[in-house]
Amino acid sequence: MNKLLICGFGYTASILARKFASKDFQIIGTTSDEQKKILASKFVNIINHRELRSLLKNSKQEITHVMLSAPPSDRGDPFFLDYQNDISKMKTLKWIGYLSATNVYGDHNGEYVNEFSLLKGDTSKGINRIKAENQWTEFCKKEELPLHIFRIAGIYGPERNTYERIKSKKFNHIVKNNQYFSRIYITDLVNILFASMSKPNPINIYNVADDMPSGMSDVVDFICQRTSCTIPEKIFFEDLDRKQQQDSFYSENKRINNRLLKEDLGIILKYPSFKEGYEEIIKNDK
């Protein structure tokens, strides 16, 4: 039986657990949010992160997979900092997955980036992700552990999407010409993660994004054309003050090449662009 430990039981972890937890793949998730314990089920055990030390002490030889999804600090990945010695003693591990983000690439002037592109992240989040990636890479090479890094584009899906923000009037419609964003629908993301768990290939890095980088206005226009929503008033990037421009994710412009995950994992995306994704979201909202 496979046993997956998820450190940081958030949106992605909850969807993955809902889809793949079974008698053949039991899941333990850690969280500091006691309310998330309602997500526990027959094959999913949710524990407070303070219980993790005891779990690793008593059950480390039962864990076959570890997924790391907590955001890093300026010191790097919190799980690495606190539990690297425990990880090094886990001899049953088949797969370690670190969920990183495409902000490690920084700004590439709208050009495509792949897994070998220069990491130019200069935002605090991008810098922290690079630090965490480096910690795990150096450690896992030294300890010969099965690391897989996933550089994930903007995640969207049910309850977490631009359509909901437009409806709630909480969406800032910032417009910047020739600006590209990549994204990934949550169902495709968890399918990719599970495919990698089922076919480990350490030490490897995967870009996780759909096939169609696009501007935010393209997404907004598509949503409003298919619903009763009014297109939100546009805010031009050039009209923001300098600090707002620097703090905005519009300060980075790149398109994500996803070819490796298709070639290595045989992935066929169910939602290859935002159009299929938002058609699904809008359909389920009716």
Sequence and secondary structure as in RCSB ss.txt:
>XXXX:A:sequence
MNKLLICGFGYTASILARKFASKDFQIIGTTSDEQKKILASKFVNIINHRELRSLLKNSKQEITHVMLSAPPSDR
GDPFFLDYQNDISKMKTLKWIGYLSATNVYGDHNGEYVNEFSLLKGDTSKGINRIKAENQWTEFCKKEELPLHIF
RIAGIYGPERNTYERIKSKKFNHIVKNNQYFSRIYITDLVNILFASMSKPNPINIYNVADDMPSGMSDVVDFICQ
RTSCTIPEKIFFEDLDRKQQQDSFYSENKRINNRLLKEDLGIILKYPSFKEGYEEIIKNDK
>XXXX:A:secstr
 EEEEEES  HHHHHHHHHH BTTEEEEEEES GGGGGG BTTEEEEEGGGHHHHHHHHGGG  EEEE S  BTT
B HHHHHHHHHHHT TT  EEEEEEEGGGG   TT EE TTS     SHHHHHHHHHHHHHHHHHHHHT  EEEE
EE EEEBTTBSHHHHHHTT   EEE TT  B EEEHHHHHHHHHHHHHS  SSEEEEE  S  B HHHHHHHHHH
SSS     EEEGGGS HHHHHHSGGG   EE  HHHHHHH    SS SHHHHHHHHHHHH 
